[in-house]
């Protein structure tokens, strides 16, 4: 990815770029993908993309992944798009460490099953 990542420390937390696939078989983080305008975390949610259901499922999944309250997860852009920017409030360095560890596991295929939440 040329030194660029799908996440960065921003404000009082982390800004995460995601690509959401609604109506998936299950909710999960699938990996980091390269899009034409930069990398994103590919996330599948089982909810349909209507009336904010997919965004709610995304926030619930990320809250579980980061062990934080859903109120700490905000879709800051792309609410009606598959590609979104999500802000996760909290200790930016700790959140980045969780993402870096997850990315290392998903790239190697070892440890935690690919894309599963702890």
C-alpha positions in Angstrom: 0.0 0.0 0.0 3.0 2.3 -0.4 3.2 3.4 3.3 -0.5 4.5 3.3 -2.9 2.8 5.6 -6.7 2.7 6.0 -6.4 4.3 9.5 -4.8 7.3 11.2 -4.8 9.1 14.5 -7.3 12.0 14.2 -8.5 14.2 17.0 -9.4 12.2 20.1 -9.2 8.8 18.4 -8.8 7.2 15.0 -10.2 7.8 11.6 -10.8 4.6 9.8 -11.6 4.3 6.0 -13.9 1.3 5.3 -15.6 -0.4 2.4 -18.9 -2.0 3.5 -20.6 -4.9 1.9 -24.2 -5.1 3.1 -26.4 -8.2 3.0 -23.4 -10.4 3.7 -23.7 -13.9 5.3 -22.3 -12.6 8.6 -20.8 -9.5 10.2 -17.0 -9.4 10.0 -13.8 -7.5 9.2 -12.4 -9.2 6.1 -9.1 -7.5 5.5 -7.5 -4.4 4.0 -8.1 -3.7 0.3 -6.6 -1.3 -2.2 -9.1 1.0 -3.8 -8.3 3.5 -6.6 -8.3 6.4 -4.0 -6.4 4.5 -1.3 -6.7 1.5 1.1 -9.7 0.7 3.2 -10.8 -2.0 5.6 -13.3 -4.3 3.9 -16.2 -5.0 6.3 -19.2 -7.3 5.7 -22.5 -6.7 7.5 -25.6 -8.8 7.2 -28.0 -5.9 7.4 -29.4 -4.4 4.3 -28.4 -0.9 3.1 -31.7 0.8 4.0 -32.8 3.2 6.7 -29.4 3.2 8.2 -29.4 -0.5 9.1 -26.1 -1.3 7.5 -24.4 1.7 9.2 -25.9 0.6 12.6 -24.5 -2.9 12.0 -21.1 -1.4 11.1 -21.0 0.7 14.3 -22.0 -2.3 16.4 -19.4 -4.5 14.8 -16.6 -1.9 15.3 -17.7 -1.3 18.9 -17.4 -5.0 19.6 -14.0 -5.2 17.8 -12.5 -2.3 19.7 -14.3 -3.2 23.0 -15.9 0.2 23.3 -19.4 1.7 23.4 -21.3 2.2 20.2 -21.5 5.9 21.1 -17.8 6.1 20.5 -18.2 5.1 16.8 -19.4 7.7 14.3 -19.8 7.5 10.6 -18.3 11.0 9.6 -18.7 10.7 5.8 -20.2 8.4 3.3 -23.3 7.5 5.2 -25.1 6.5 2.0 -22.0 5.1 0.3 -20.2 1.8 0.5 -17.0 3.6 1.2 -17.1 5.5 4.5 -14.9 7.3 7.0 -15.6 6.2 10.6 -14.2 7.9 13.7 -13.5 5.8 16.7 -13.1 7.9 19.9 -10.5 6.8 22.4 -6.8 6.4 22.9 -5.5 6.8 19.3 -2.3 4.9 19.9 -4.1 1.9 21.5 -6.7 1.8 18.8 -3.9 1.9 16.1 -2.2 -0.9 17.9 -5.3 -3.1 17.8 -5.7 -2.4 14.0 -2.0 -3.1 13.3 -2.1 -6.4 15.2 -5.3 -7.4 13.4 -3.8 -6.5 10.0 -0.7 -8.5 10.7 -2.9 -11.6 11.6 -5.1 -11.3 8.6 -2.1 -11.0 6.2 -0.4 -14.0 7.6 -3.6 -16.1 8.2 -2.3 -17.2 11.6 -3.6 -16.7 15.1 -7.2 -15.4 15.2 -9.3 -16.5 12.3 -9.2 -14.1 9.4 -11.5 -11.2 10.1 -13.1 -12.4 13.3 -13.7 -10.1 16.2 -12.2 -11.0 19.5 
